[in-house]
């Protein structure tokens, strides 16, 4: 007599767990990032406050989503995550420019390739550090991708009654 088959959770149950893990990782990433930004004094001007304010907004949206999950909260989170990506791209450009200006002040005759590598290797400010906001934004967008709270909305848009394909 063979042992009874082990029941495996279905795809829907697996997706629920994966979504919870994604949201937990997003929360950890946001909390770690905002803590680091505050500890290094990333609040000298309005531009530097943008990631801190965005993370605060996202934490509020995630809390709202936790209390009242639904299409509105998922869309609000998605919209906020788009701003994370945008702020990360702008931040990389701003960090790069700040480093470039500093390097050109030191040596205005620096060749373009040497300048590029000096800027990329600089630690204050690190040119790619704002990429963290891009990563967090993409993580949040993955969390909201085909979220069940949007299923009804997708069905209405597609004009179907079943799962959207």
C-alpha positions in Angstrom: 0.0 0.0 0.0 1.4 3.3 -1.0 1.5 6.3 1.3 -1.3 8.9 0.9 -0.4 11.6 -1.6 0.8 14.9 -0.1 -1.6 17.7 -0.8 0.1 20.7 -2.3 -1.3 24.2 -2.2 -2.8 25.4 -5.4 -1.3 28.2 -7.5 -3.7 30.8 -5.9 -2.5 29.8 -2.4 1.2 30.0 -3.5 0.6 33.4 -5.0 -0.9 34.7 -1.8 2.3 33.6 0.1 4.6 35.1 -2.6 2.7 38.4 -2.5 3.1 38.5 1.3 6.8 37.8 1.0 7.1 40.5 -1.6 5.3 43.0 0.6 7.4 42.1 3.6 10.7 42.5 1.6 9.3 45.9 0.3 8.6 47.0 3.8 12.0 45.9 5.1 13.7 47.7 2.2 11.8 50.9 2.7 12.4 50.9 6.5 16.1 50.2 6.0 16.5 52.8 3.3 14.7 55.6 5.2 16.7 54.7 8.3 20.0 55.0 6.3 18.9 58.3 4.6 18.1 59.8 8.0 21.3 58.6 9.6 23.5 60.0 6.9 21.6 63.4 7.0 20.1 63.1 3.6 17.9 66.1 4.3 20.0 69.1 3.5 17.6 70.5 0.8 14.2 69.7 -0.7 15.7 67.4 -3.4 17.2 65.3 -0.7 13.9 65.0 1.1 12.1 63.4 -1.9 13.0 59.8 -1.2 12.3 60.2 2.5 8.9 61.7 1.8 8.1 59.1 -0.8 9.0 56.3 1.6 6.8 57.9 4.3 3.9 58.1 1.7 4.5 54.4 0.7 4.5 53.3 4.3 1.2 55.0 4.8 -0.3 53.5 1.6 0.9 50.0 2.7 -0.7 50.5 6.1 -3.9 51.6 4.4 -3.7 48.5 2.2 -3.2 46.3 5.2 -6.3 47.8 6.9 -8.6 48.1 3.9 -7.2 46.0 1.0 -8.9 46.7 -2.3 -8.4 48.1 -5.8 -8.0 51.6 -4.5 -5.1 50.7 -2.2 -3.4 48.5 -4.8 -3.6 51.3 -7.4 -2.3 53.9 -4.9 0.6 51.6 -4.1 1.3 51.1 -7.8 1.2 54.9 -8.4 3.5 55.5 -5.5 5.9 52.8 -6.8 6.0 54.5 -10.2 7.2 57.6 -8.3 9.9 55.5 -6.6 11.2 54.5 -10.0 11.1 58.0 -11.3 12.8 59.4 -8.2 15.5 56.8 -8.4 16.3 57.7 -12.0 16.4 61.4 -11.2 18.5 60.7 -8.1 21.1 58.8 -10.2 21.3 61.8 -12.5 21.6 64.2 -9.7 24.3 62.2 -7.9 26.2 61.7 -11.1 26.1 65.5 -11.9 27.2 66.4 -8.4 30.2 64.1 -8.6 31.0 65.3 -12.1 31.0 68.9 -11.0 33.2 68.1 -8.0 35.7 66.2 -10.2 35.8 68.9 -12.8 36.5 71.5 -10.1 39.5 69.4 -9.0 40.8 68.8 -12.6 39.0 70.7 -15.4 41.2 69.0 -18.0 40.1 65.5 -17.2 39.4 63.3 -20.2 35.8 62.1 -20.6 36.4 58.4 -19.9 38.6 59.2 -16.9 35.9 61.6 -15.6 33.2 59.0 -16.0 35.0 56.4 -14.0 36.0 58.8 -11.3 32.4 59.9 -11.0 31.2 56.3 -10.9 33.7 55.3 -8.2 33.0 58.4 -6.0 31.6 57.6 -2.6 30.1 61.0 -1.7 27.5 60.9 -3.1 27.5 57.4 -4.5 26.3 57.7 -8.1 24.2 54.6 -8.1 22.8 54.7 -4.5 19.4 56.1 -5.7 19.1 52.9 -7.7 17.7 51.5 -4.4 14.6 53.5 -5.0 14.3 52.0 -8.5 14.6 48.5 -7.0 12.0 49.2 -4.3 9.7 50.7 -6.9 10.0 47.6 -9.2 9.5 45.3 -6.2 6.3 47.2 -5.3 5.1 47.0 -9.0 5.7 43.3 -9.0 3.6 43.0 -5.8 0.7 44.9 -7.6 1.0 43.0 -10.9 -2.3 41.2 -11.5 -3.2 41.7 -7.9 -6.5 39.9 -7.0 -8.0 43.2 -5.8 -7.8 44.4 -9.4 -9.3 41.2 -10.9 -12.8 42.6 -11.1 -11.5 45.8 -12.7 -9.5 43.7 -15.3 -12.6 41.7 -16.1 -14.6 44.8 -16.7 -11.9 46.2 -18.9 -11.6 43.0 -20.9 -15.3 42.5 -21.0 -15.1 38.9 -19.7 -16.4 37.0 -16.8 -13.5 34.6 -16.3 -9.8 35.2 -15.5 -8.1 37.8 -17.7 -5.5 36.3 -20.1 
